[in-house]
Amino acid sequence: MMSEQSFEEENLNQVEEEFKNIYQDEFQMRLIRIFPESIAQYIPVNELTIKEFFNKSIRVWQIDQNKKLSDLRIIPIEEQFSILKTIISHTKSELIKFLVKAEQITKLEFAINEYLYFYKRNLDLEYI
């Protein structure tokens, strides 16, 4: 009998694999929908980037929805990017931390600050 923790880990791994398979080719295009192209072009699109965004998105989703990893099976894959949007709209610091880790912050700091101000003002109209 599988423990709840190992079931949740296996479930997370399966969802993550589906996420990577479906979105590997579309990731840059979808980033451009979230960020202006001038910012999206600096975000490295590779498996590590996708994994990092995925992991952060799942953590944010769990906190927001008060859910466990096993609840992921109820989320259609198409909705995974709305979770990514939640990270970005939630807190600038999470995005900044990611970009510092990706060594992109020097190119992007000013553009991101300007864009996040615009994004937050227009979030309701654009994305809801």
TIMITOR-336305 format. One record per residue: residue in three letters; x, y, z of N, C-alpha, C, O, CB in turn. Coordinates in steps of 0.2 Angstrom, whole numbers, padded with zeros to 4 digits, always signed. Last residue first. Glycine has a CB too. Layout:
<nodes>
ALAXYZXYZXYZXYZXYZ;...
</nodes>
This chain:
<nodes>
ILE-0046+0191-0083-0051+0188-0079-0057+0188-0083-0063+0186-0081-0052+0192-0072;TYR-0035+0197-0089-0035+0190-0088-0041+0187-0085-0041+0181-0083-0029+0189-0084;GLU-0037+0211-0092-0034+0207-0097-0035+0200-0096-0036+0196-0100-0026+0208-0097;LEU-0044+0217-0081-0047+0218-0088-0044+0213-0093-0047+0210-0097-0045+0225-0091;ASP-0036+0214-0070-0043+0212-0070-0046+0212-0077-0049+0208-0079-0047+0216-0066;LEU-0023+0219-0073-0024+0212-0072-0032+0210-0073-0033+0205-0077-0022+0210-0065;ASN-0019+0232-0074-0023+0230-0080-0025+0222-0079-0028+0219-0083-0020+0231-0086;ARG-0011+0235-0063-0016+0239-0065-0021+0236-0070-0027+0238-0069-0014+0246-0068;LYS-0002+0225-0065-0006+0225-0059-0012+0229-0060-0018+0228-0058-0002+0227-0053;TYR+0005+0229-0077+0001+0222-0076-0004+0222-0071-0009+0220-0072+0006+0217-0075;PHE+0011+0241-0073+0006+0241-0078+0002+0235-0078-0005+0235-0078+0009+0241-0085;TYR+0020+0236-0064+0015+0241-0062+0010+0241-0067+0004+0242-0065+0019+0248-0062;LEU+0027+0226-0071+0023+0224-0066+0018+0229-0063+0012+0228-0062+0027+0222-0060;TYR+0034+0235-0080+0029+0231-0083+0024+0228-0077+0018+0228-0078+0032+0225-0086;GLU+0043+0242-0072+0038+0245-0076+0032+0241-0078+0027+0243-0077+0042+0249-0082;ASN+0050+0231-0067+0047+0235-0062+0041+0239-0066+0036+0240-0063+0052+0240-0059;ILE+0055+0225-0079+0050+0221-0075+0046+0226-0070+0040+0226-0069+0054+0216-0071;ALA+0064+0235-0083+0058+0233-0087+0053+0230-0083+0047+0231-0084+0060+0229-0093;PHE+0073+0235-0073+0069+0241-0074+0063+0239-0078+0058+0241-0076+0073+0246-0078;GLU+0078+0222-0073+0076+0225-0067+0071+0231-0069+0065+0231-0066+0081+0227-0063;LEU+0084+0215-0084+0077+0216-0084+0074+0220-0078+0068+0221-0078+0074+0209-0083;LYS+0098+0214-0084+0095+0216-0090+0088+0218-0089+0085+0222-0093+0095+0210-0096;THR+0100+0209-0071+0103+0215-0073+0100+0218-0080+0099+0224-0080+0110+0214-0074;ILE+0093+0197-0070+0090+0202-0067+0093+0209-0070+0090+0214-0070+0091+0202-0060;GLN+0096+0184-0075+0094+0189-0080+0092+0196-0077+0090+0200-0081+0088+0186-0083;GLU+0100+0173-0068+0105+0178-0070+0103+0183-0075+0107+0185-0079+0112+0174-0072;ALA+0091+0165-0062+0092+0164-0069+0097+0169-0072+0099+0169-0078+0086+0164-0073;LYS+0091+0171-0050+0093+0164-0050+0095+0162-0058+0100+0159-0059+0088+0159-0048;VAL+0084+0182-0053+0091+0183-0050+0094+0176-0051+0100+0175-0053+0091+0185-0043;LEU+0072+0177-0057+0076+0180-0062+0083+0181-0060+0088+0180-0064+0073+0186-0064;PHE+0067+0172-0045+0068+0168-0051+0073+0170-0056+0077+0167-0058+0061+0166-0054;LYS+0066+0184-0038+0070+0179-0035+0072+0174-0041+0078+0172-0042+0067+0175-0029;ILE+0056+0191-0046+0063+0194-0045+0068+0188-0043+0073+0188-0046+0063+0200-0040;LEU+0045+0183-0043+0048+0183-0050+0055+0186-0050+0059+0183-0054+0043+0188-0054;GLU+0044+0185-0029+0045+0178-0032+0048+0178-0039+0053+0175-0041+0038+0174-0032;SER+0042+0199-0029+0048+0196-0026+0049+0189-0028+0055+0187-0030+0048+0196-0018;LYS+0029+0202-0034+0035+0203-0038+0041+0200-0035+0045+0198-0039+0036+0211-0038;THR+0016+0191-0032+0021+0194-0029+0027+0196-0034+0029+0191-0037+0024+0190-0023;HIS+0004+0188-0040+0004+0187-0033+0010+0192-0030+0009+0196-0026+0005+0180-0031;SER+0006+0187-0054+0002+0193-0051+0002+0193-0043+0001+0198-0040-0005+0191-0053;ILE+0015+0176-0054+0017+0183-0057+0013+0188-0054+0015+0194-0052+0017+0183-0064;ILE+0007+0166-0049+0013+0168-0046+0015+0175-0048+0017+0179-0043+0019+0163-0049;THR-0004+0166-0058-0005+0168-0051+0002+0169-0048+0002+0174-0044-0008+0162-0047;LYS+0002+0161-0070-0001+0168-0069-0002+0171-0062+0000+0176-0060-0007+0169-0073;LEU+0003+0148-0066+0009+0152-0067+0007+0160-0067+0011+0163-0064+0012+0151-0074;ILE-0011+0145-0066-0007+0145-0060+0000+0149-0061+0001+0152-0056-0005+0137-0058;SER-0013+0146-0079-0017+0151-0075-0013+0151-0068-0013+0156-0065-0024+0149-0075;PHE-0006+0135-0084-0003+0141-0085-0007+0147-0081-0004+0152-0080-0003+0143-0092;GLN-0015+0124-0081-0008+0125-0077-0005+0132-0078-0002+0134-0073-0003+0120-0080;GLU-0026+0122-0088-0026+0127-0083-0020+0128-0079-0019+0132-0075-0032+0125-0078;GLU-0023+0111-0096-0024+0117-0099-0024+0123-0094-0023+0129-0096-0031+0118-0103;ILE-0024+0100-0087-0017+0103-0089-0018+0110-0092-0013+0114-0091-0014+0098-0094;PRO-0036+0102-0074-0034+0100-0081-0028+0104-0083-0026+0109-0081-0040+0103-0086;ILE-0034+0096-0058-0033+0102-0062-0032+0100-0069-0027+0096-0071-0027+0106-0059;ILE-0035+0084-0051-0042+0087-0053-0041+0093-0057-0046+0096-0060-0046+0089-0047;ARG-0023+0081-0047-0026+0077-0053-0032+0080-0055-0035+0078-0060-0027+0070-0050;LEU-0019+0088-0036-0017+0091-0043-0021+0087-0049-0022+0089-0054-0010+0090-0044;ASP-0022+0083-0024-0028+0087-0028-0026+0089-0035-0030+0091-0038-0030+0093-0023;SER-0010+0079-0019-0014+0074-0022-0020+0077-0026-0024+0074-0030-0017+0069-0017;LEU-0005+0090-0013-0002+0088-0020-0007+0083-0023-0007+0083-0029+0005+0085-0019;LYS-0019+0099-0006-0013+0095-0006-0011+0093-0013-0014+0094-0018-0015+0088-0002;LYS-0024+0116-0004-0024+0110-0007-0018+0106-0005-0013+0108-0003-0026+0110-0014;ASN-0027+0130-0003-0027+0126+0003-0028+0118+0001-0032+0115+0004-0032+0128+0008;GLN-0026+0139-0013-0032+0134-0013-0032+0130-0007-0037+0126-0006-0032+0130-0019;ASP-0014+0145-0010-0020+0149-0012-0026+0145-0011-0031+0147-0008-0019+0151-0019;ILE-0005+0134-0008-0006+0139-0003-0013+0143-0004-0017+0144+0000+0000+0144-0002;GLN-0005+0128-0020-0007+0124-0014-0009+0129-0009-0014+0128-0005-0001+0120-0012;TRP-0001+0138-0029-0008+0135-0030-0010+0132-0023-0015+0132-0021-0008+0130-0036;VAL+0012+0139-0025+0008+0145-0024+0000+0142-0024-0004+0145-0021+0009+0150-0030;ARG+0017+0127-0028+0017+0129-0021+0012+0135-0020+0009+0135-0015+0025+0131-0019;ILE+0015+0127-0042+0012+0122-0038+0012+0124-0031+0007+0123-0027+0015+0115-0039;SER+0024+0137-0046+0017+0137-0047+0013+0133-0043+0007+0134-0040+0015+0136-0055;LYS+0036+0132-0043+0034+0138-0039+0026+0138-0040+0023+0140-0035+0037+0144-0042;ASN+0037+0121-0052+0037+0120-0044+0034+0126-0041+0031+0125-0036+0044+0118-0042;PHE+0036+0128-0064+0031+0123-0062+0031+0122-0055+0025+0122-0051+0032+0116-0066;PHE+0047+0135-0064+0041+0139-0064+0035+0134-0062+0031+0136-0058+0039+0141-0071;GLU+0057+0125-0064+0057+0130-0059+0050+0133-0059+0047+0134-0053+0062+0135-0060;LYS+0053+0118-0076+0053+0114-0070+0052+0119-0064+0048+0119-0059+0059+0110-0068;ILE+0056+0128-0085+0050+0125-0085+0049+0122-0078+0043+0123-0075+0048+0120-0091;THR+0070+0129-0083+0066+0135-0082+0059+0132-0081+0055+0135-0077+0066+0139-0088;LEU+0075+0116-0087+0076+0119-0080+0071+0124-0078+0068+0125-0073+0083+0121-0079;GLU+0072+0115-0100+0068+0111-0096+0069+0113-0088+0064+0113-0084+0071+0104-0096;ASN+0070+0132-0106+0073+0126-0106+0070+0122-0101+0065+0124-0097+0081+0126-0105;VAL+0072+0148-0110+0067+0143-0110+0070+0136-0111+0073+0135-0117+0062+0144-0116;PRO+0076+0162-0100+0079+0156-0104+0073+0151-0104+0071+0149-0099+0085+0153-0100;ILE+0070+0177-0104+0069+0172-0099+0071+0165-0103+0069+0164-0108+0062+0171-0097;TYR+0071+0187-0113+0077+0186-0109+0076+0180-0104+0081+0178-0101+0078+0192-0105;GLN+0059+0188-0120+0065+0185-0124+0071+0184-0119+0076+0180-0121+0067+0191-0129;ALA+0050+0193-0111+0050+0186-0112+0057+0184-0115+0059+0178-0114+0044+0184-0116;ILE+0053+0207-0112+0055+0204-0106+0055+0196-0107+0060+0193-0105+0050+0205-0100;SER+0048+0210-0125+0054+0213-0123+0057+0209-0116+0063+0209-0116+0054+0220-0122;GLU+0035+0205-0125+0040+0201-0128+0047+0204-0126+0052+0199-0126+0039+0202-0136;PRO+0028+0206-0108+0029+0209-0115+0035+0205-0118+0039+0202-0115+0030+0216-0115;PHE+0021+0191-0101+0026+0196-0101+0026+0200-0108+0024+0196-0113+0033+0194-0099;ILE+0011+0182-0105+0011+0184-0098+0016+0191-0098+0014+0195-0094+0014+0179-0094;ARG+0013+0180-0118+0006+0182-0116+0006+0184-0109+0002+0189-0107+0001+0176-0117;ILE+0026+0175-0118+0025+0182-0121+0018+0184-0120+0016+0190-0120+0026+0181-0129;LEU+0024+0163-0112+0028+0168-0108+0026+0175-0111+0025+0180-0108+0035+0167-0108;ARG+0019+0157-0123+0014+0158-0118+0018+0163-0113+0014+0167-0110+0013+0152-0114;MET+0030+0155-0132+0024+0159-0134+0019+0161-0128+0017+0167-0128+0020+0155-0139;GLN+0038+0148-0123+0040+0154-0125+0034+0158-0127+0033+0164-0125+0046+0154-0131;PHE+0031+0135-0123+0032+0139-0117+0034+0146-0118+0031+0151-0115+0038+0136-0113;GLU+0028+0126-0132+0023+0132-0132+0026+0137-0127+0023+0142-0126+0016+0130-0131;ASP+0036+0116-0131+0037+0119-0137+0033+0126-0137+0034+0131-0140+0034+0115-0143;GLN+0033+0111-0118+0040+0113-0120+0040+0117-0126+0044+0122-0126+0043+0106-0121;TYR+0020+0108-0114+0021+0115-0115+0028+0116-0117+0030+0122-0118+0020+0118-0108;ILE+0018+0094-0114+0013+0098-0117+0016+0105-0119+0015+0108-0124+0007+0099-0114;ASN+0029+0090-0106+0028+0087-0113+0023+0091-0117+0025+0093-0123+0025+0080-0112;LYS+0028+0097-0094+0034+0098-0098+0032+0095-0105+0034+0099-0110+0040+0094-0095;PHE+0015+0091-0090+0016+0099-0091+0022+0100-0095+0021+0104-0100+0017+0102-0084;GLU+0018+0078-0088+0013+0080-0093+0014+0087-0095+0014+0089-0101+0006+0079-0091;GLU+0028+0079-0078+0030+0076-0084+0025+0078-0090+0027+0080-0095+0030+0069-0084;GLU+0019+0084-0068+0025+0088-0070+0027+0086-0077+0029+0090-0081+0031+0088-0065;VAL+0011+0074-0066+0008+0080-0068+0014+0084-0071+0013+0088-0076+0004+0084-0063;GLN+0020+0064-0061+0016+0063-0067+0013+0069-0070+0014+0070-0076+0011+0058-0065;ASN+0025+0071-0049+0029+0069-0055+0026+0068-0061+0028+0070-0066+0034+0063-0053;LEU+0013+0071-0042+0016+0077-0044+0021+0076-0050+0021+0080-0054+0020+0080-0038;ASN+0011+0057-0040+0006+0061-0043+0009+0068-0046+0008+0070-0052+0000+0063-0039;GLU+0022+0054-0032+0021+0051-0039+0016+0055-0043+0017+0056-0049+0019+0044-0038;GLU+0019+0062-0021+0025+0063-0025+0025+0060-0032+0027+0064-0037+0031+0060-0021;GLU+0007+0056-0017+0007+0063-0019+0013+0065-0023+0013+0069-0028+0007+0068-0012;PHE+0012+0044-0013+0007+0044-0019+0007+0052-0021+0006+0053-0027+0000+0043-0016;SER+0020+0047-0003+0023+0044-0009+0018+0044-0015+0020+0045-0021+0026+0037-0008;GLN+0011+0052+0006+0016+0056+0004+0019+0053-0003+0020+0057-0007+0022+0056+0009;GLU+0003+0041+0009+0000+0047+0006+0005+0051+0003+0004+0054-0003-0004+0051+0011;SER+0010+0025+0003+0009+0030+0008+0006+0036+0005+0007+0037-0001+0015+0032+0012;MET+0003+0011-0004+0007+0017-0005+0005+0022+0000-0001+0023+0002+0006+0020-0012;MET+0004-0006+0000+0000+0000+0000+0004+0006+0000+0009+0007+0004-0005+0000+0006;
</nodes>
